[in-house]
């Protein structure tokens, strides 16, 4: 990923943004005697992005409807034992970074046509409530509205 993000940094103009959608990875259990682990991969991505020359702007939380995510809490609902609690994960991170530049964002904004504006209102929060899409050929198929948001 470092090599790919380094190439993204190389081709992006100064001051431009990159958004990365990541979710913690859940490892599969090898059997009933093993525990599945949830690994926070977005923490690793922060380091990779900063090493590639980007700096952190913000994190957007993608909140999906609960029906669209795998059920992890079923064991707890059966036993009600606190140690078996594993919540259904309905969020993913959309990490927003910017390519380092010696100028403020205004310089890039001035390059655009003054009549170019969004037709729709933009969500003013860092939480996006968007149902996911599915595709049998790719497990991480993002909704088209992600592209339209920015």
LINGI-V538448 format. One record per backbone hydrogen bond with DSSP energy under -0.5 kcal/mol. CO is the residue of the C=O (numbers start at 1). NH is the residue of the N-H. E is the energy in kcal/mol with one decimal. If there is no record, write none. Layout:
co:CO nh:NH e:E
co:CO nh:NH e:E
This chain:
co:1 nh:5 e:-3.0
co:2 nh:6 e:-2.5
co:3 nh:7 e:-1.8
co:4 nh:8 e:-2.0
co:5 nh:9 e:-2.4
co:6 nh:10 e:-2.0
co:7 nh:11 e:-2.0
co:8 nh:12 e:-1.9
co:13 nh:16 e:-1.9
co:16 nh:99 e:-3.0
co:18 nh:97 e:-2.6
co:20 nh:22 e:-0.7
co:20 nh:95 e:-3.2
co:22 nh:93 e:-2.4
co:25 nh:27 e:-0.6
co:25 nh:39 e:-3.5
co:31 nh:34 e:-1.8
co:37 nh:27 e:-3.0
co:37 nh:39 e:-0.6
co:38 nh:40 e:-0.5
co:39 nh:25 e:-2.3
co:39 nh:41 e:-1.9
co:40 nh:43 e:-1.6
co:40 nh:44 e:-0.6
co:41 nh:44 e:-0.5
co:41 nh:45 e:-1.8
co:42 nh:46 e:-1.4
co:43 nh:47 e:-1.1
co:44 nh:48 e:-2.0
co:45 nh:49 e:-3.0
co:46 nh:50 e:-2.4
co:47 nh:51 e:-2.5
co:48 nh:52 e:-1.6
co:49 nh:54 e:-2.4
co:50 nh:53 e:-1.1
co:53 nh:100 e:-1.6
co:55 nh:98 e:-2.3
co:58 nh:96 e:-3.0
co:60 nh:62 e:-0.6
co:60 nh:94 e:-2.9
co:61 nh:63 e:-0.7
co:61 nh:128 e:-2.7
co:62 nh:64 e:-0.6
co:62 nh:92 e:-1.5
co:63 nh:130 e:-0.8
co:65 nh:68 e:-1.9
co:66 nh:69 e:-1.6
co:70 nh:72 e:-0.7
co:73 nh:77 e:-2.3
co:74 nh:78 e:-1.6
co:75 nh:79 e:-2.0
co:76 nh:80 e:-3.6
co:80 nh:82 e:-0.5
co:81 nh:84 e:-2.0
co:82 nh:85 e:-1.5
co:88 nh:90 e:-0.9
co:90 nh:64 e:-3.3
co:92 nh:62 e:-3.1
co:93 nh:22 e:-2.6
co:93 nh:95 e:-0.6
co:94 nh:60 e:-2.9
co:95 nh:20 e:-2.3
co:95 nh:97 e:-0.6
co:96 nh:57 e:-2.9
co:96 nh:58 e:-1.6
co:97 nh:18 e:-2.4
co:98 nh:55 e:-2.5
co:99 nh:15 e:-0.9
co:104 nh:107 e:-1.3
co:105 nh:108 e:-1.0
co:105 nh:109 e:-1.9
co:106 nh:110 e:-2.2
co:108 nh:111 e:-0.9
co:109 nh:112 e:-1.5
co:113 nh:116 e:-1.7
co:115 nh:117 e:-0.7
co:126 nh:61 e:-3.6
co:127 nh:129 e:-0.5
co:128 nh:63 e:-3.2
co:128 nh:130 e:-1.0
co:135 nh:138 e:-0.9
co:140 nh:142 e:-0.8
co:141 nh:133 e:-0.8
co:143 nh:146 e:-1.5
co:144 nh:147 e:-0.9
co:144 nh:148 e:-1.2
co:145 nh:149 e:-1.3
co:146 nh:150 e:-0.7
